[in-house]
Amino acid sequence: MSAIIIAVLVLATASSGALFKPGEWYRGLQRPSWTPPNRAFPLVWSILYIAIGISGWLVWQAGGAGIAMGLWLAQLVFNAAWSWLFFGRHRMDLAFADICLLLLTILAYIAVTSTLSPLAALLFAPYAAWVALAATLNRSVWRLNSV
């Protein structure tokens, strides 16, 4: 049952990216030359969401509810909020604050889970790297398009 609940939570989080897409507004923004190609985002996020789900399940199996699962749930909230803030509300400033909180939550999750389930922590390492890149991109786009 826990695997089904975790899968539903991850899919609900991923749906934020499907509901709030880049669209015309984003295409009109200046972006740095190092911006990954658009086709990279759905591929990378699909892999990351699978890793997020597996990691959450491993932590649940290892210790159930606790700080680790609280951090896992918090990162889902910050993750889902980012697409809404950036693409939905066009608030690059709030999206940047959100993604910074997301990265801090991911790093805290890795630290807490490293002794509980080293594999669960390891599964979040690529997620941390991608979110760090996304935060840098968010900040760069915000700076390039400030009025």
C-alpha positions as MATLAB code, in Angstrom:
seq = 'MSAIIIAVLVLATASSGALFKPGEWYRGLQRPSWTPPNRAFPLVWSILYIAIGISGWLVWQAGGAGIAMGLWLAQLVFNAAWSWLFFGRHRMDLAFADICLLLLTILAYIAVTSTLSPLAALLFAPYAAWVALAATLNRSVWRLNSV';
ca = [
       0.000    0.000    0.000;
       2.810    2.457    0.817;
       4.241    2.060   -2.709;
       0.880    3.042   -4.222;
       0.559    6.114   -2.000;
       4.121    7.168   -2.804;
       3.497    6.690   -6.540;
       0.304    8.770   -6.365;
       2.118   11.562   -4.506;
       4.964   11.593   -7.029;
       2.524   11.597   -9.968;
       0.559   14.445   -8.381;
       3.780   16.424   -8.040;
       4.798   15.681  -11.617;
       1.393   16.844  -12.831;
       2.309   20.391  -11.788;
       4.806   20.442  -14.635;
       2.113   19.192  -17.010;
      -0.415   21.788  -15.826;
       1.967   24.746  -15.856;
       3.992   24.505  -19.062;
       6.551   26.973  -20.406;
       4.318   28.266  -23.195;
       4.571   31.479  -25.175;
       5.610   33.593  -22.190;
       8.711   31.477  -21.558;
       9.606   31.313  -25.243;
       9.697   35.121  -25.257;
      12.191   35.343  -22.390;
      15.923   35.792  -22.797;
      17.777   32.706  -21.611;
      21.466   32.003  -21.112;
      23.323   30.198  -23.888;
      23.851   27.170  -21.630;
      20.110   26.510  -21.198;
      19.470   22.799  -21.781;
      17.362   21.993  -24.849;
      13.605   21.848  -24.214;
      13.471   18.125  -25.008;
      15.888   17.392  -22.124;
      13.481   18.519  -19.415;
      10.736   15.864  -19.725;
      13.319   13.086  -20.088;
      15.374   14.175  -17.095;
      12.322   14.825  -14.914;
      10.813   11.437  -15.767;
      13.970    9.700  -14.569;
      14.181   11.903  -11.479;
      10.551   11.288  -10.506;
      11.151    7.536  -10.675;
      14.205    7.963   -8.414;
      12.214   10.209   -6.036;
       9.510    7.558   -5.753;
      11.928    4.686   -5.196;
      13.864    6.704   -2.643;
      10.714    7.584   -0.723;
       9.614    3.954   -0.709;
      13.038    2.782    0.506;
      12.954    5.284    3.363;
       9.400    4.305    4.259;
      10.430    0.641    4.326;
      13.511    1.425    6.423;
      11.884    3.584    9.048;
       8.388    4.680    8.188;
       7.208    8.123    9.177;
       9.732   10.510   10.669;
      12.020   13.365    9.760;
      13.158   11.690    6.538;
       9.602   11.228    5.271;
       8.737   14.752    6.383;
      11.588   16.075    4.251;
      10.540   13.800    1.386;
       7.013   15.231    1.510;
       8.308   18.809    1.840;
      10.442   18.475   -1.268;
       7.367   17.311   -3.189;
       5.516   20.470   -2.134;
       8.407   22.757   -3.140;
       8.837   20.808   -6.378;
       5.166   21.174   -7.355;
       5.073   24.846   -6.337;
       7.938   25.805   -8.623;
       6.106   25.194  -11.927;
       3.081   27.075  -10.640;
       5.192   30.029   -9.494;
       7.471   30.227  -12.528;
       5.260   29.209  -15.449;
       1.820   29.741  -13.961;
       2.280   33.015  -12.069;
       5.364   34.265  -13.978;
       6.975   35.026  -10.621;
      10.621   34.246  -11.260;
      11.563   35.809   -7.903;
       9.246   33.602   -5.836;
      10.137   30.599   -7.988;
      13.805   31.216   -7.210;
      13.105   31.361   -3.478;
      11.074   28.165   -3.809;
      13.752   26.291   -5.738;
      16.372   27.330   -3.169;
      14.160   25.866   -0.444;
      13.707   22.774   -2.609;
      17.469   22.326   -2.929;
      18.006   22.791    0.813;
      15.270   20.240    1.523;
      16.817   17.755   -0.901;
      20.239   18.166    0.735;
      18.731   17.766    4.207;
      16.907   14.631    3.013;
      20.167   13.202    1.674;
      21.918   13.904    4.987;
      19.134   12.383    7.090;
      18.648    9.310    4.902;
      22.318    8.537    4.356;
      22.408    6.356    7.482;
      18.811    5.138    7.247;
      19.065    4.016    3.609;
      22.258    4.885    1.727;
      20.617    3.897   -1.576;
      17.706    6.281   -0.929;
      20.200    9.084   -0.323;
      22.189    8.171   -3.431;
      19.027    8.233   -5.560;
      18.587   11.905   -4.602;
      22.110   12.942   -5.695;
      21.195   13.444   -9.385;
      18.048   15.262   -8.252;
      20.155   17.653   -6.155;
      22.482   18.277   -9.104;
      19.604   18.929  -11.520;
      17.816   21.237   -9.084;
      21.067   23.166   -8.502;
      21.326   23.619  -12.270;
      17.633   24.594  -12.467;
      18.084   27.125   -9.647;
      21.023   28.671  -11.476;
      18.973   28.774  -14.663;
      15.997   30.294  -12.810;
      18.243   33.019  -11.389;
      19.879   33.693  -14.746;
      16.564   33.988  -16.588;
      15.251   36.254  -13.834;
      18.316   38.516  -14.117;
      18.237   38.593  -17.912;
      14.574   39.613  -17.925;
      14.434   42.049  -15.005;
      12.849   45.338  -15.879;
];
